[in-house]
């Protein structure tokens, strides 16, 4: 049972391999310090932060985000360590709140690797503080415990680290701030025009925003995917309310809780008859463009469905609890335990329960009907990046001139109404790679297909996502590579190869795997050095400055230890400089590597080729059923779109 801690309370830890989940609603820096028996931090090497995210037994996030997952292995920390302090700080100099009192109370949960929540803590009563010691894991008589601390510091990171006895606290705090600011440079842009193709430019200015549904969705079953979605983010939330041309921090305010007039008014909804709900309108959320308003509206529908379902389930639980209490009252009195009076009391209690459930169901049905009507209207208005493959919008497809703000990965639904599906949108550029799980799924449809069919469906899913990415990026702004060591994905890859959408044939064999990974690793290294030194224009002329997508099939077949290390490096460092992974793999196939690959799976957003209820929302933790975005059987839309992509690439000489 979860222990909900208050400031100063502690709770024993029965396991030593843990995850600490942080949900702040606004981008924060998450770190940790290792302390001795007196709680003192010996030197900067005992501080885990974005510039130095790994210590023995500890791994933290590499950049500021609204949601974090910290991996902890208490058996692996040095013997001299007696305390592990979990720290939160507001990033300096990048916009956003300057004090914790201006944002929602941060929430932390300590969980096992299986996802079971051990203890949780909401940090309340913060005001002018910009840094806080949230939790403390401490060793006492050979056992570990967790304590809720909540000690804030108005002086920020420097004051907090100095209080823990760290020599050179100010210098370490400055290094952390610089690392966070530097890590926000996203990638390198291709030339602004084909006439100036030799010139280098930065693709995006510093960003603090996260993926929306990516970061907001967390894995329900961490044995498959111990890293959230929320958490990219999921962080998460509606699209930025800043002008598109200026960049800057993302607003995480829900579009329907406006405190100011949106920059571009949404269309007014038609007036409804008295007593009737308003007729839904596509794009009635705030935003600078119609696509941004649609994105915010989809996010609002996602949250509305989560909360109205939570209200219904809570009402049903209350009705059942009330029934049990009234029945216990009847049975506790020997005089009313049997006989007509007891039967009447039981009947009355059950009638009350039925009335409460019926009332709750009526409210739920009303809300679901309104959401279904809104979903129907919104679905028909979605642009290609947000639309299903069977949408008519693909019939008029043309190569875009700019990258969209988000991409559809599938649909989400709850069991209360299975035909009400909310598009699952993730922000672009991808802040996390994708893992398409080709192993045995937990979904209701998983038992209907064998392992070979699941692998085929997983590769079809990867091709569908790659085709959508190629279709929604401007021509030449995305390069797709494929690693297929045994050539087993030839049939699935045929549309990409035949259309010319692939720049080069799939890498096969150990030699091909090594060469392609070395090429992409070199790109990541060069771009990182160029961004950090401000010398973007000095990149080699042969470097492909487009974003890169690497599809890996049949991992770890064809991978040696060096290749596995390079793949982990690309998963960790690649997204920040425009190199993204799409893994098609069964985690069981790589069990021989043990916990070495745990960080790889945590770095990726797990999706499945068949419906599966492995995702959770950041508000109430519903188990959402994810359905992949696949091309309808017999449809030629994917081949037609890829043919147009190939034609456009050839016209540009690519």
Secondary structure, DSSP 8 states (H G I E B T S, - for coil): --EEE-TT-EEE-S-SEEEEEEEEEEEEEEEEEEE-TTS---SGGGEEBTTB-EETTEE--SS-EEEEEEEEEGGGS-TT--EEEEEEE--SSSSS-SSGGGS---EEEEEETT--EEEEEE--S--S-SEEEEEEEEEETTEEEEEEEEEEETTHHHHHHHHTT-TTHHHHHHHHHHHHHHHT---EE--SSGGGTT--EESS-------SHHHH-EES-TTT--S-S--------S---S-TTT--------TTS-SS--SS---------TTS-----TT-S--SSHHHHHHHHHHHHHHHHHHHHHHHHHHHHHHHHHHHHHHHHHHHSTTTSSSHHHHHHHHHHHHHHHHHHHHHHHHHHHHHHHHHHHHHHHHHH--TTTS-TTSGGGGG----SS--SEEEEEEEEETTEEEEEEEEEEESS-SSEEEEE-S---STTGGGS-HHHHHHHHHHHHHHHHHHHHHHS-TTSEEEEEEETT-TTHHHHHHHHHHT-SSS--B-HHHHHHHHHHHHHHHHHHHHHHHHHT-GGGS-TTS--SEEEEEEEEETTT--HHHHHHHHHHHHHTGGGTEEEEEEE-GGGGGGGGGGGHHHHHTEEEEESS-EEEEE-TTT--EEEEEE----TT--HHHHHHHHHHHHHHHTT-
